[in-house]
Amino acid sequence: MRLRKATAAGSVAVAVALVLAGCSSIDRPDGSEATKDSKRSAGTAPGQPEELGPPIASRDIQISDSGKLFPVKVELYQLRRDSGFVTLNVRMTRTDTAGNPDRWQIGSAFEGETISLAFSGVTMIDRKNRKRHLVARSGDPDAKPGQVKYLASSGLSSVFVEAGQSVDLYAMFGAPPDDVTAVDVVIPRVPVFENVPLG
């Protein structure tokens, strides 16, 4: 299963009013059942990794889940501006032996400090303007924790990844000023991607 080309226009429109909530000043940057297909997606995004070209960077990590360690390759694709937003796409692939019966439940692995079961803990660091950009939100800005809706892959409690399989995840941010040509990408549990070009 691949990423679908859709983000509801209504959600994006509402999110525009909330984007400022996803940007804060900083003193310094800190560092459903798996399908038979080898690739699957979580949520919707404006583009598929295949359409974005080859990954521009990757990290090999170990993810701990329920007392088990899973080797995962994280591939980052080109960041792209569109209509005042920046979309981040990543592909995560389990690199262990296909015969391993254990499944990795993504769940809360990348949600950050707020309960969301979404790919919402990702941040972009604009070193030039000393800003940290958070994932854009849609819906009620006063929603309680666990009820906030993010413009990001969601429902990750039902996403299970088997050995050898990949999952595509995305997150959207309010775009930095046009003169910002690179940012740091911070994903929970993953070493920082520094100086990532911003198209």
Secondary structure, DSSP 8 states (H G I E B T S, - for coil): ----B---HHHHHHHHTTGGGGEEE-SS-------SSSEEESS-BSS-GGGG-S-SEEEEEEEEETTEEEEEEEEE--BEEETTEEEEEEEEEE-S-TT----EE-TTTT-TTS--SSS---EEEETTTTEEEEB-EES-TT--TT--EESB---GGG-EE-TT-EEEEEEEEE---TT--EEEEE-TTS--EEEEEB-
